[in-house]
Amino acid sequence: MPSVHTGRMTEGDWDALLREYDDHLALRRHLSANTVRAYISDLRQMSESLDQSVRDVTLQVLRGWLAGLLEDGAASSTIQRRVAAARGFFAWACEQQFIGEDPAVRLRSPKRSRRLPVVPGQKNVEEALQSTQARADEGPLAVRDLAILEVLYGGGIRVAELCSLDLADVDDDRGLLRVVGKGDKQRSVPLGAPARRALDAWRAVRPAVASADSPNAVFLGARGGRIDARVARRVVHEATRAGGAEVGPHGLRHAMATHLLEGGADLRSVQEILGHASVATTQLYTHVSAERLRAAFRQAHPRA
């Protein structure tokens, strides 16, 4: 067992430890690149705020850091995320014996208020799809944009999952997508007929966008490389704005889950399609559906 690292750590120790922790998150815990980037960014901001050696950090120091975040008006969700990042980092540093004891083991964050997600209605989504379909004769990228929308809404997948899709991940025989989600977990996602048609149409014109150096990605950018998440987000925002309820890719994921439950799908099936580790996460969409029912009742019932 290695001995605890001795000697006063310097500012540079933060950089060295965060580089090692970055590797740990990516290679050992198999977190996605976006998740690792978010954790490391939060930890760098914390280290700059603390302005002291890693070994000098105490629970009182961390509580002072949290108090500063609250005074600056940080949202409870932001504080919750940063506390989770700090607890994970210091637990790892203690386990690796870079520090003698874990100062964050008793660190608690304020209770997070869980707001219901903004979910466009079925009519809004349909209008967004129709407005994009009306542009399909503008060229291959317009055909691609419709396929992006149909796959995001039809499959309920995350934008990072969409961007990482390879051609071999499309199972045409069974109408499924093989998706690699959070924690490097794989799942199969069914696609309906409209999404399959849009995907077929895009793959038919994909060679007009691809180059000799193009990867085997399903979705390509204008220059033939794998599509960037920012491009996919822009496609969704522009389309849903035209549909009257602007959201990003995650909003389409929310919409798909809510519309499935409203249509009678069972919670476990929706959980499996979305790739949620816990059914508690999926249950959020039952609250959305219930709130819509209450709103319709209040609006239409004479004795509401």
ChimeraX commands (.cxc) that place a marker at each C-alpha (Angstrom):
marker #1 position 0.00,0.00,0.00 radius 0.5
marker #1 position 1.55,3.37,-0.92 radius 0.5
marker #1 position 2.24,5.82,1.86 radius 0.5
marker #1 position 0.45,9.17,2.07 radius 0.5
marker #1 position 2.23,11.75,-0.06 radius 0.5
marker #1 position 4.28,14.00,2.19 radius 0.5
marker #1 position 5.40,17.57,1.90 radius 0.5
marker #1 position 3.30,20.66,1.26 radius 0.5
marker #1 position 1.42,20.47,-2.00 radius 0.5
marker #1 position 1.63,23.47,-4.25 radius 0.5
marker #1 position -0.78,25.06,-6.69 radius 0.5
marker #1 position 0.63,22.78,-9.35 radius 0.5
marker #1 position -0.56,19.76,-7.40 radius 0.5
marker #1 position -4.14,20.65,-8.33 radius 0.5
marker #1 position -3.23,20.43,-12.01 radius 0.5
marker #1 position -1.40,17.13,-11.59 radius 0.5
marker #1 position -4.17,15.54,-9.53 radius 0.5
marker #1 position -6.92,16.77,-11.83 radius 0.5
marker #1 position -5.12,15.26,-14.80 radius 0.5
marker #1 position -4.96,11.91,-12.99 radius 0.5
marker #1 position -8.59,12.22,-11.91 radius 0.5
marker #1 position -9.57,13.00,-15.51 radius 0.5
marker #1 position -7.99,9.69,-16.56 radius 0.5
marker #1 position -9.72,7.89,-13.68 radius 0.5
marker #1 position -13.16,9.17,-14.71 radius 0.5
marker #1 position -12.67,8.38,-18.38 radius 0.5
marker #1 position -10.74,5.10,-18.22 radius 0.5
marker #1 position -11.89,3.50,-14.97 radius 0.5
marker #1 position -15.41,4.81,-14.54 radius 0.5
marker #1 position -16.09,5.02,-18.31 radius 0.5
marker #1 position -17.92,8.34,-18.06 radius 0.5
marker #1 position -18.68,10.21,-21.27 radius 0.5
marker #1 position -16.31,12.92,-22.51 radius 0.5
marker #1 position -18.94,15.60,-21.80 radius 0.5
marker #1 position -19.46,14.39,-18.22 radius 0.5
marker #1 position -15.72,14.23,-17.52 radius 0.5
marker #1 position -15.26,17.71,-18.96 radius 0.5
marker #1 position -18.04,19.08,-16.73 radius 0.5
marker #1 position -16.60,17.48,-13.56 radius 0.5
marker #1 position -13.07,18.71,-14.25 radius 0.5
marker #1 position -14.32,22.21,-15.09 radius 0.5
marker #1 position -16.22,22.36,-11.77 radius 0.5
marker #1 position -13.16,21.13,-9.88 radius 0.5
marker #1 position -10.88,23.68,-11.54 radius 0.5
marker #1 position -13.29,26.45,-10.57 radius 0.5
marker #1 position -13.32,25.10,-7.01 radius 0.5
marker #1 position -9.52,24.98,-6.81 radius 0.5
marker #1 position -9.29,28.59,-8.01 radius 0.5
marker #1 position -11.85,29.68,-5.40 radius 0.5
marker #1 position -10.13,27.82,-2.56 radius 0.5
marker #1 position -6.71,29.21,-3.52 radius 0.5
marker #1 position -4.77,26.76,-1.34 radius 0.5
marker #1 position -3.02,23.43,-1.37 radius 0.5
marker #1 position -5.10,20.28,-1.77 radius 0.5
marker #1 position -3.84,18.96,1.58 radius 0.5
marker #1 position -4.92,22.14,3.38 radius 0.5
marker #1 position -8.58,21.83,2.38 radius 0.5
marker #1 position -10.89,21.13,5.33 radius 0.5
marker #1 position -14.63,20.66,5.71 radius 0.5
marker #1 position -14.87,24.24,7.01 radius 0.5
marker #1 position -13.04,25.50,3.92 radius 0.5
marker #1 position -15.44,23.64,1.65 radius 0.5
marker #1 position -18.46,24.96,3.55 radius 0.5
marker #1 position -17.10,28.48,3.11 radius 0.5
marker #1 position -16.77,27.79,-0.61 radius 0.5
marker #1 position -20.42,26.67,-0.75 radius 0.5
marker #1 position -21.52,29.77,1.17 radius 0.5
marker #1 position -19.72,31.90,-1.43 radius 0.5
marker #1 position -21.57,30.14,-4.24 radius 0.5
marker #1 position -24.89,30.83,-2.52 radius 0.5
marker #1 position -24.02,34.49,-2.01 radius 0.5
marker #1 position -23.16,34.77,-5.70 radius 0.5
marker #1 position -26.63,33.52,-6.57 radius 0.5
marker #1 position -25.65,30.09,-7.96 radius 0.5
marker #1 position -28.64,27.87,-8.69 radius 0.5
marker #1 position -29.23,24.95,-6.34 radius 0.5
marker #1 position -28.71,22.55,-9.26 radius 0.5
marker #1 position -25.26,24.11,-9.91 radius 0.5
marker #1 position -24.30,23.79,-6.25 radius 0.5
marker #1 position -25.54,20.20,-6.16 radius 0.5
marker #1 position -23.40,19.33,-9.17 radius 0.5
marker #1 position -20.29,20.98,-7.74 radius 0.5
marker #1 position -20.73,19.28,-4.39 radius 0.5
marker #1 position -20.98,15.93,-6.18 radius 0.5
marker #1 position -17.80,16.74,-8.11 radius 0.5
marker #1 position -15.96,17.73,-4.92 radius 0.5
marker #1 position -17.07,14.65,-2.99 radius 0.5
marker #1 position -16.03,12.34,-5.81 radius 0.5
marker #1 position -12.65,14.00,-6.22 radius 0.5
marker #1 position -11.66,14.09,-2.54 radius 0.5
marker #1 position -12.85,10.51,-1.97 radius 0.5
marker #1 position -10.63,9.41,-4.86 radius 0.5
marker #1 position -7.67,11.50,-3.64 radius 0.5
marker #1 position -7.99,9.96,-0.17 radius 0.5
marker #1 position -8.31,6.43,-1.57 radius 0.5
marker #1 position -5.15,7.01,-3.64 radius 0.5
marker #1 position -3.48,8.43,-0.48 radius 0.5
marker #1 position -2.69,11.79,-2.00 radius 0.5
marker #1 position -4.32,13.24,1.13 radius 0.5
marker #1 position -4.59,11.88,4.64 radius 0.5
marker #1 position -8.35,12.17,5.11 radius 0.5
marker #1 position -11.38,13.11,3.05 radius 0.5
marker #1 position -12.58,16.63,3.93 radius 0.5
marker #1 position -15.74,16.31,1.82 radius 0.5
marker #1 position -17.16,13.13,3.34 radius 0.5
marker #1 position -19.66,15.19,5.43 radius 0.5
marker #1 position -20.19,17.93,2.85 radius 0.5
marker #1 position -23.89,18.40,2.09 radius 0.5
marker #1 position -25.56,20.53,-0.55 radius 0.5
marker #1 position -28.89,22.35,-0.33 radius 0.5
marker #1 position -31.90,20.29,-1.33 radius 0.5
marker #1 position -32.50,20.58,-5.03 radius 0.5
marker #1 position -35.89,21.80,-6.14 radius 0.5
marker #1 position -36.96,19.58,-8.99 radius 0.5
marker #1 position -38.77,21.56,-11.63 radius 0.5
marker #1 position -40.77,19.86,-14.31 radius 0.5
marker #1 position -39.07,19.98,-17.71 radius 0.5
marker #1 position -40.42,22.15,-20.50 radius 0.5
marker #1 position -42.11,19.77,-22.91 radius 0.5
marker #1 position -43.47,20.79,-26.33 radius 0.5
marker #1 position -46.87,19.38,-27.19 radius 0.5
marker #1 position -47.43,16.82,-29.92 radius 0.5
marker #1 position -48.79,19.54,-32.20 radius 0.5
marker #1 position -45.64,21.65,-31.67 radius 0.5
marker #1 position -43.38,18.72,-32.52 radius 0.5
marker #1 position -45.44,17.86,-35.59 radius 0.5
marker #1 position -45.21,21.45,-36.85 radius 0.5
marker #1 position -41.44,21.47,-36.26 radius 0.5
marker #1 position -41.09,18.29,-38.30 radius 0.5
marker #1 position -43.34,19.60,-41.06 radius 0.5
marker #1 position -41.42,22.87,-41.34 radius 0.5
marker #1 position -38.17,20.92,-41.69 radius 0.5
marker #1 position -39.65,18.47,-44.17 radius 0.5
marker #1 position -40.78,21.41,-46.32 radius 0.5
marker #1 position -37.10,22.30,-46.76 radius 0.5
marker #1 position -36.05,18.79,-47.83 radius 0.5
marker #1 position -35.63,19.83,-51.47 radius 0.5
marker #1 position -32.98,22.41,-50.49 radius 0.5
marker #1 position -30.23,19.78,-50.53 radius 0.5
marker #1 position -28.66,16.86,-48.63 radius 0.5
marker #1 position -28.14,18.81,-45.38 radius 0.5
marker #1 position -31.83,19.65,-45.23 radius 0.5
marker #1 position -32.59,15.93,-45.61 radius 0.5
marker #1 position -30.09,15.26,-42.81 radius 0.5
marker #1 position -31.76,17.83,-40.55 radius 0.5
marker #1 position -35.12,16.08,-40.84 radius 0.5
marker #1 position -33.48,12.75,-40.02 radius 0.5
marker #1 position -31.82,14.31,-36.95 radius 0.5
marker #1 position -35.17,15.55,-35.66 radius 0.5
marker #1 position -36.98,12.29,-36.38 radius 0.5
marker #1 position -34.30,10.17,-34.70 radius 0.5
marker #1 position -34.04,12.42,-31.63 radius 0.5
marker #1 position -37.80,12.51,-31.14 radius 0.5
marker #1 position -38.54,9.00,-32.41 radius 0.5
marker #1 position -35.80,7.33,-30.39 radius 0.5
marker #1 position -35.60,9.70,-27.42 radius 0.5
marker #1 position -31.81,9.53,-27.55 radius 0.5
marker #1 position -29.37,12.13,-26.21 radius 0.5
marker #1 position -27.60,14.49,-28.61 radius 0.5
marker #1 position -24.22,12.94,-27.72 radius 0.5
marker #1 position -25.64,9.50,-28.53 radius 0.5
marker #1 position -26.91,10.76,-31.87 radius 0.5
marker #1 position -23.55,12.28,-32.79 radius 0.5
marker #1 position -21.69,9.08,-31.91 radius 0.5
marker #1 position -23.90,6.80,-34.03 radius 0.5
marker #1 position -22.04,4.79,-36.67 radius 0.5
marker #1 position -23.60,3.28,-39.78 radius 0.5
marker #1 position -23.20,-0.21,-38.29 radius 0.5
marker #1 position -25.37,0.86,-35.33 radius 0.5
marker #1 position -28.48,0.98,-37.53 radius 0.5
marker #1 position -30.25,-2.37,-37.55 radius 0.5
marker #1 position -32.57,-2.02,-40.55 radius 0.5
marker #1 position -33.95,-5.55,-40.30 radius 0.5
marker #1 position -35.37,-4.98,-36.82 radius 0.5
marker #1 position -35.84,-1.20,-36.96 radius 0.5
marker #1 position -33.45,-0.60,-34.05 radius 0.5
marker #1 position -30.56,1.67,-33.18 radius 0.5
marker #1 position -27.67,0.40,-31.08 radius 0.5
marker #1 position -26.86,3.29,-28.75 radius 0.5
marker #1 position -23.95,3.76,-26.34 radius 0.5
marker #1 position -25.18,5.88,-23.45 radius 0.5
marker #1 position -23.85,7.16,-20.14 radius 0.5
marker #1 position -21.31,4.95,-18.41 radius 0.5
marker #1 position -20.57,3.27,-21.75 radius 0.5
marker #1 position -23.81,1.28,-21.41 radius 0.5
marker #1 position -25.33,-0.07,-24.61 radius 0.5
marker #1 position -29.03,-0.34,-25.35 radius 0.5
marker #1 position -31.29,-0.94,-28.34 radius 0.5
marker #1 position -33.77,1.78,-29.25 radius 0.5
marker #1 position -36.76,1.16,-31.56 radius 0.5
marker #1 position -37.54,3.62,-34.34 radius 0.5
marker #1 position -40.96,4.22,-35.82 radius 0.5
marker #1 position -41.73,4.30,-39.55 radius 0.5
marker #1 position -41.31,8.11,-39.98 radius 0.5
marker #1 position -37.86,8.05,-38.37 radius 0.5
marker #1 position -36.80,5.04,-40.47 radius 0.5
marker #1 position -37.98,6.75,-43.66 radius 0.5
marker #1 position -36.13,9.96,-42.79 radius 0.5
marker #1 position -32.99,7.99,-41.94 radius 0.5
marker #1 position -33.20,6.06,-45.22 radius 0.5
marker #1 position -33.61,9.30,-47.17 radius 0.5
marker #1 position -30.55,10.81,-45.49 radius 0.5
marker #1 position -28.37,7.75,-46.03 radius 0.5
marker #1 position -29.34,7.81,-49.70 radius 0.5
marker #1 position -27.90,11.34,-50.11 radius 0.5
marker #1 position -25.11,11.01,-47.52 radius 0.5
marker #1 position -22.47,10.24,-50.22 radius 0.5
marker #1 position -23.00,13.78,-51.57 radius 0.5
marker #1 position -21.71,15.14,-48.26 radius 0.5
marker #1 position -19.11,12.47,-47.44 radius 0.5
marker #1 position -15.49,12.65,-48.52 radius 0.5
marker #1 position -12.75,10.05,-48.78 radius 0.5
marker #1 position -11.74,10.89,-45.20 radius 0.5
marker #1 position -15.24,10.79,-43.71 radius 0.5
marker #1 position -15.77,8.49,-40.72 radius 0.5
marker #1 position -18.45,5.82,-40.63 radius 0.5
marker #1 position -20.70,8.18,-38.69 radius 0.5
marker #1 position -24.39,8.18,-39.50 radius 0.5
marker #1 position -24.62,11.96,-39.34 radius 0.5
marker #1 position -22.03,14.17,-41.01 radius 0.5
marker #1 position -21.34,17.87,-40.90 radius 0.5
marker #1 position -21.16,20.12,-43.95 radius 0.5
marker #1 position -17.44,19.30,-44.42 radius 0.5
marker #1 position -17.88,15.56,-44.22 radius 0.5
marker #1 position -16.72,14.99,-40.65 radius 0.5
marker #1 position -18.77,13.51,-37.81 radius 0.5
marker #1 position -21.48,16.00,-36.90 radius 0.5
marker #1 position -20.78,18.27,-33.94 radius 0.5
marker #1 position -23.31,18.42,-31.10 radius 0.5
marker #1 position -23.54,22.20,-31.51 radius 0.5
marker #1 position -24.72,21.74,-35.10 radius 0.5
marker #1 position -27.36,19.21,-34.02 radius 0.5
marker #1 position -28.55,21.57,-31.26 radius 0.5
marker #1 position -28.84,24.41,-33.73 radius 0.5
marker #1 position -30.93,22.23,-36.06 radius 0.5
marker #1 position -33.33,21.38,-33.23 radius 0.5
marker #1 position -33.62,24.93,-31.91 radius 0.5
marker #1 position -34.40,26.35,-35.35 radius 0.5
marker #1 position -36.99,23.67,-36.12 radius 0.5
marker #1 position -38.79,23.80,-32.77 radius 0.5
marker #1 position -38.81,27.60,-32.89 radius 0.5
marker #1 position -40.72,27.28,-36.15 radius 0.5
marker #1 position -43.03,24.80,-34.38 radius 0.5
marker #1 position -43.95,27.37,-31.75 radius 0.5
marker #1 position -42.21,25.83,-28.71 radius 0.5
marker #1 position -38.43,26.21,-28.93 radius 0.5
marker #1 position -36.39,23.55,-27.14 radius 0.5
marker #1 position -33.06,21.80,-27.62 radius 0.5
marker #1 position -32.38,18.09,-28.19 radius 0.5
marker #1 position -33.08,17.25,-24.56 radius 0.5
marker #1 position -36.48,18.90,-24.93 radius 0.5
marker #1 position -37.31,16.45,-27.73 radius 0.5
marker #1 position -36.20,13.61,-25.43 radius 0.5
marker #1 position -38.55,14.96,-22.74 radius 0.5
marker #1 position -41.32,15.22,-25.34 radius 0.5
marker #1 position -40.85,11.67,-26.55 radius 0.5
marker #1 position -41.03,10.25,-23.00 radius 0.5
marker #1 position -44.06,12.34,-22.05 radius 0.5
marker #1 position -45.94,11.53,-25.24 radius 0.5
marker #1 position -45.23,7.82,-24.81 radius 0.5
marker #1 position -46.66,7.84,-21.30 radius 0.5
marker #1 position -49.66,9.89,-22.41 radius 0.5
marker #1 position -50.24,7.28,-25.11 radius 0.5
marker #1 position -50.35,4.47,-22.56 radius 0.5
marker #1 position -46.77,3.13,-22.53 radius 0.5
marker #1 position -45.66,1.57,-19.25 radius 0.5
marker #1 position -42.99,3.26,-17.15 radius 0.5
marker #1 position -40.47,0.42,-17.31 radius 0.5
marker #1 position -40.51,0.35,-21.10 radius 0.5
marker #1 position -39.93,4.11,-21.26 radius 0.5
marker #1 position -37.10,3.75,-18.73 radius 0.5
marker #1 position -35.44,1.12,-20.91 radius 0.5
marker #1 position -35.79,3.17,-24.09 radius 0.5
marker #1 position -34.34,6.29,-22.45 radius 0.5
marker #1 position -31.52,4.37,-20.77 radius 0.5
marker #1 position -32.27,5.67,-17.28 radius 0.5
marker #1 position -30.42,3.81,-14.54 radius 0.5
marker #1 position -33.30,4.38,-12.11 radius 0.5
marker #1 position -37.04,4.34,-12.74 radius 0.5
marker #1 position -37.26,7.32,-10.36 radius 0.5
marker #1 position -35.77,9.49,-13.10 radius 0.5
marker #1 position -38.37,8.32,-15.59 radius 0.5
marker #1 position -41.19,8.96,-13.09 radius 0.5
marker #1 position -40.63,12.68,-13.58 radius 0.5
marker #1 position -42.54,12.40,-16.86 radius 0.5
marker #1 position -45.60,10.99,-15.11 radius 0.5
marker #1 position -45.75,14.28,-13.18 radius 0.5
marker #1 position -45.61,16.19,-16.47 radius 0.5
marker #1 position -48.50,14.14,-17.85 radius 0.5
marker #1 position -50.51,14.60,-14.64 radius 0.5
marker #1 position -49.96,18.35,-14.70 radius 0.5
marker #1 position -51.21,18.49,-18.29 radius 0.5
marker #1 position -54.36,16.63,-17.27 radius 0.5
marker #1 position -54.93,19.07,-14.41 radius 0.5
marker #1 position -54.42,22.04,-16.74 radius 0.5
marker #1 position -56.91,20.64,-19.26 radius 0.5
marker #1 position -59.40,20.00,-16.45 radius 0.5
marker #1 position -59.05,23.54,-15.07 radius 0.5
marker #1 position -59.50,25.02,-18.53 radius 0.5
marker #1 position -62.44,22.94,-19.73 radius 0.5
marker #1 position -64.49,21.71,-16.78 radius 0.5
marker #1 position -67.35,24.00,-15.73 radius 0.5
marker #1 position -66.78,23.20,-12.04 radius 0.5
marker #1 position -62.97,23.18,-12.06 radius 0.5
marker link #1:1,2 radius 0.2
marker link #1:2,3 radius 0.2
marker link #1:3,4 radius 0.2
marker link #1:4,5 radius 0.2
marker link #1:5,6 radius 0.2
marker link #1:6,7 radius 0.2
marker link #1:7,8 radius 0.2
marker link #1:8,9 radius 0.2
marker link #1:9,10 radius 0.2
marker link #1:10,11 radius 0.2
marker link #1:11,12 radius 0.2
marker link #1:12,13 radius 0.2
marker link #1:13,14 radius 0.2
marker link #1:14,15 radius 0.2
marker link #1:15,16 radius 0.2
marker link #1:16,17 radius 0.2
marker link #1:17,18 radius 0.2
marker link #1:18,19 radius 0.2
marker link #1:19,20 radius 0.2
marker link #1:20,21 radius 0.2
marker link #1:21,22 radius 0.2
marker link #1:22,23 radius 0.2
marker link #1:23,24 radius 0.2
marker link #1:24,25 radius 0.2
marker link #1:25,26 radius 0.2
marker link #1:26,27 radius 0.2
marker link #1:27,28 radius 0.2
marker link #1:28,29 radius 0.2
marker link #1:29,30 radius 0.2
marker link #1:30,31 radius 0.2
marker link #1:31,32 radius 0.2
marker link #1:32,33 radius 0.2
marker link #1:33,34 radius 0.2
marker link #1:34,35 radius 0.2
marker link #1:35,36 radius 0.2
marker link #1:36,37 radius 0.2
marker link #1:37,38 radius 0.2
marker link #1:38,39 radius 0.2
marker link #1:39,40 radius 0.2
marker link #1:40,41 radius 0.2
marker link #1:41,42 radius 0.2
marker link #1:42,43 radius 0.2
marker link #1:43,44 radius 0.2
marker link #1:44,45 radius 0.2
marker link #1:45,46 radius 0.2
marker link #1:46,47 radius 0.2
marker link #1:47,48 radius 0.2
marker link #1:48,49 radius 0.2
marker link #1:49,50 radius 0.2
marker link #1:50,51 radius 0.2
marker link #1:51,52 radius 0.2
marker link #1:52,53 radius 0.2
marker link #1:53,54 radius 0.2
marker link #1:54,55 radius 0.2
marker link #1:55,56 radius 0.2
marker link #1:56,57 radius 0.2
marker link #1:57,58 radius 0.2
marker link #1:58,59 radius 0.2
marker link #1:59,60 radius 0.2
marker link #1:60,61 radius 0.2
marker link #1:61,62 radius 0.2
marker link #1:62,63 radius 0.2
marker link #1:63,64 radius 0.2
marker link #1:64,65 radius 0.2
marker link #1:65,66 radius 0.2
marker link #1:66,67 radius 0.2
marker link #1:67,68 radius 0.2
marker link #1:68,69 radius 0.2
marker link #1:69,70 radius 0.2
marker link #1:70,71 radius 0.2
marker link #1:71,72 radius 0.2
marker link #1:72,73 radius 0.2
marker link #1:73,74 radius 0.2
marker link #1:74,75 radius 0.2
marker link #1:75,76 radius 0.2
marker link #1:76,77 radius 0.2
marker link #1:77,78 radius 0.2
marker link #1:78,79 radius 0.2
marker link #1:79,80 radius 0.2
marker link #1:80,81 radius 0.2
marker link #1:81,82 radius 0.2
marker link #1:82,83 radius 0.2
marker link #1:83,84 radius 0.2
marker link #1:84,85 radius 0.2
marker link #1:85,86 radius 0.2
marker link #1:86,87 radius 0.2
marker link #1:87,88 radius 0.2
marker link #1:88,89 radius 0.2
marker link #1:89,90 radius 0.2
marker link #1:90,91 radius 0.2
marker link #1:91,92 radius 0.2
marker link #1:92,93 radius 0.2
marker link #1:93,94 radius 0.2
marker link #1:94,95 radius 0.2
marker link #1:95,96 radius 0.2
marker link #1:96,97 radius 0.2
marker link #1:97,98 radius 0.2
marker link #1:98,99 radius 0.2
marker link #1:99,100 radius 0.2
marker link #1:100,101 radius 0.2
marker link #1:101,102 radius 0.2
marker link #1:102,103 radius 0.2
marker link #1:103,104 radius 0.2
marker link #1:104,105 radius 0.2
marker link #1:105,106 radius 0.2
marker link #1:106,107 radius 0.2
marker link #1:107,108 radius 0.2
marker link #1:108,109 radius 0.2
marker link #1:109,110 radius 0.2
marker link #1:110,111 radius 0.2
marker link #1:111,112 radius 0.2
marker link #1:112,113 radius 0.2
marker link #1:113,114 radius 0.2
marker link #1:114,115 radius 0.2
marker link #1:115,116 radius 0.2
marker link #1:116,117 radius 0.2
marker link #1:117,118 radius 0.2
marker link #1:118,119 radius 0.2
marker link #1:119,120 radius 0.2
marker link #1:120,121 radius 0.2
marker link #1:121,122 radius 0.2
marker link #1:122,123 radius 0.2
marker link #1:123,124 radius 0.2
marker link #1:124,125 radius 0.2
marker link #1:125,126 radius 0.2
marker link #1:126,127 radius 0.2
marker link #1:127,128 radius 0.2
marker link #1:128,129 radius 0.2
marker link #1:129,130 radius 0.2
marker link #1:130,131 radius 0.2
marker link #1:131,132 radius 0.2
marker link #1:132,133 radius 0.2
marker link #1:133,134 radius 0.2
marker link #1:134,135 radius 0.2
marker link #1:135,136 radius 0.2
marker link #1:136,137 radius 0.2
marker link #1:137,138 radius 0.2
marker link #1:138,139 radius 0.2
marker link #1:139,140 radius 0.2
marker link #1:140,141 radius 0.2
marker link #1:141,142 radius 0.2
marker link #1:142,143 radius 0.2
marker link #1:143,144 radius 0.2
marker link #1:144,145 radius 0.2
marker link #1:145,146 radius 0.2
marker link #1:146,147 radius 0.2
marker link #1:147,148 radius 0.2
marker link #1:148,149 radius 0.2
marker link #1:149,150 radius 0.2
marker link #1:150,151 radius 0.2
marker link #1:151,152 radius 0.2
marker link #1:152,153 radius 0.2
marker link #1:153,154 radius 0.2
marker link #1:154,155 radius 0.2
marker link #1:155,156 radius 0.2
marker link #1:156,157 radius 0.2
marker link #1:157,158 radius 0.2
marker link #1:158,159 radius 0.2
marker link #1:159,160 radius 0.2
marker link #1:160,161 radius 0.2
marker link #1:161,162 radius 0.2
marker link #1:162,163 radius 0.2
marker link #1:163,164 radius 0.2
marker link #1:164,165 radius 0.2
marker link #1:165,166 radius 0.2
marker link #1:166,167 radius 0.2
marker link #1:167,168 radius 0.2
marker link #1:168,169 radius 0.2
marker link #1:169,170 radius 0.2
marker link #1:170,171 radius 0.2
marker link #1:171,172 radius 0.2
marker link #1:172,173 radius 0.2
marker link #1:173,174 radius 0.2
marker link #1:174,175 radius 0.2
marker link #1:175,176 radius 0.2
marker link #1:176,177 radius 0.2
marker link #1:177,178 radius 0.2
marker link #1:178,179 radius 0.2
marker link #1:179,180 radius 0.2
marker link #1:180,181 radius 0.2
marker link #1:181,182 radius 0.2
marker link #1:182,183 radius 0.2
marker link #1:183,184 radius 0.2
marker link #1:184,185 radius 0.2
marker link #1:185,186 radius 0.2
marker link #1:186,187 radius 0.2
marker link #1:187,188 radius 0.2
marker link #1:188,189 radius 0.2
marker link #1:189,190 radius 0.2
marker link #1:190,191 radius 0.2
marker link #1:191,192 radius 0.2
marker link #1:192,193 radius 0.2
marker link #1:193,194 radius 0.2
marker link #1:194,195 radius 0.2
marker link #1:195,196 radius 0.2
marker link #1:196,197 radius 0.2
marker link #1:197,198 radius 0.2
marker link #1:198,199 radius 0.2
marker link #1:199,200 radius 0.2
marker link #1:200,201 radius 0.2
marker link #1:201,202 radius 0.2
marker link #1:202,203 radius 0.2
marker link #1:203,204 radius 0.2
marker link #1:204,205 radius 0.2
marker link #1:205,206 radius 0.2
marker link #1:206,207 radius 0.2
marker link #1:207,208 radius 0.2
marker link #1:208,209 radius 0.2
marker link #1:209,210 radius 0.2
marker link #1:210,211 radius 0.2
marker link #1:211,212 radius 0.2
marker link #1:212,213 radius 0.2
marker link #1:213,214 radius 0.2
marker link #1:214,215 radius 0.2
marker link #1:215,216 radius 0.2
marker link #1:216,217 radius 0.2
marker link #1:217,218 radius 0.2
marker link #1:218,219 radius 0.2
marker link #1:219,220 radius 0.2
marker link #1:220,221 radius 0.2
marker link #1:221,222 radius 0.2
marker link #1:222,223 radius 0.2
marker link #1:223,224 radius 0.2
marker link #1:224,225 radius 0.2
marker link #1:225,226 radius 0.2
marker link #1:226,227 radius 0.2
marker link #1:227,228 radius 0.2
marker link #1:228,229 radius 0.2
marker link #1:229,230 radius 0.2
marker link #1:230,231 radius 0.2
marker link #1:231,232 radius 0.2
marker link #1:232,233 radius 0.2
marker link #1:233,234 radius 0.2
marker link #1:234,235 radius 0.2
marker link #1:235,236 radius 0.2
marker link #1:236,237 radius 0.2
marker link #1:237,238 radius 0.2
marker link #1:238,239 radius 0.2
marker link #1:239,240 radius 0.2
marker link #1:240,241 radius 0.2
marker link #1:241,242 radius 0.2
marker link #1:242,243 radius 0.2
marker link #1:243,244 radius 0.2
marker link #1:244,245 radius 0.2
marker link #1:245,246 radius 0.2
marker link #1:246,247 radius 0.2
marker link #1:247,248 radius 0.2
marker link #1:248,249 radius 0.2
marker link #1:249,250 radius 0.2
marker link #1:250,251 radius 0.2
marker link #1:251,252 radius 0.2
marker link #1:252,253 radius 0.2
marker link #1:253,254 radius 0.2
marker link #1:254,255 radius 0.2
marker link #1:255,256 radius 0.2
marker link #1:256,257 radius 0.2
marker link #1:257,258 radius 0.2
marker link #1:258,259 radius 0.2
marker link #1:259,260 radius 0.2
marker link #1:260,261 radius 0.2
marker link #1:261,262 radius 0.2
marker link #1:262,263 radius 0.2
marker link #1:263,264 radius 0.2
marker link #1:264,265 radius 0.2
marker link #1:265,266 radius 0.2
marker link #1:266,267 radius 0.2
marker link #1:267,268 radius 0.2
marker link #1:268,269 radius 0.2
marker link #1:269,270 radius 0.2
marker link #1:270,271 radius 0.2
marker link #1:271,272 radius 0.2
marker link #1:272,273 radius 0.2
marker link #1:273,274 radius 0.2
marker link #1:274,275 radius 0.2
marker link #1:275,276 radius 0.2
marker link #1:276,277 radius 0.2
marker link #1:277,278 radius 0.2
marker link #1:278,279 radius 0.2
marker link #1:279,280 radius 0.2
marker link #1:280,281 radius 0.2
marker link #1:281,282 radius 0.2
marker link #1:282,283 radius 0.2
marker link #1:283,284 radius 0.2
marker link #1:284,285 radius 0.2
marker link #1:285,286 radius 0.2
marker link #1:286,287 radius 0.2
marker link #1:287,288 radius 0.2
marker link #1:288,289 radius 0.2
marker link #1:289,290 radius 0.2
marker link #1:290,291 radius 0.2
marker link #1:291,292 radius 0.2
marker link #1:292,293 radius 0.2
marker link #1:293,294 radius 0.2
marker link #1:294,295 radius 0.2
marker link #1:295,296 radius 0.2
marker link #1:296,297 radius 0.2
marker link #1:297,298 radius 0.2
marker link #1:298,299 radius 0.2
marker link #1:299,300 radius 0.2
marker link #1:300,301 radius 0.2
marker link #1:301,302 radius 0.2
marker link #1:302,303 radius 0.2
marker link #1:303,304 radius 0.2
view
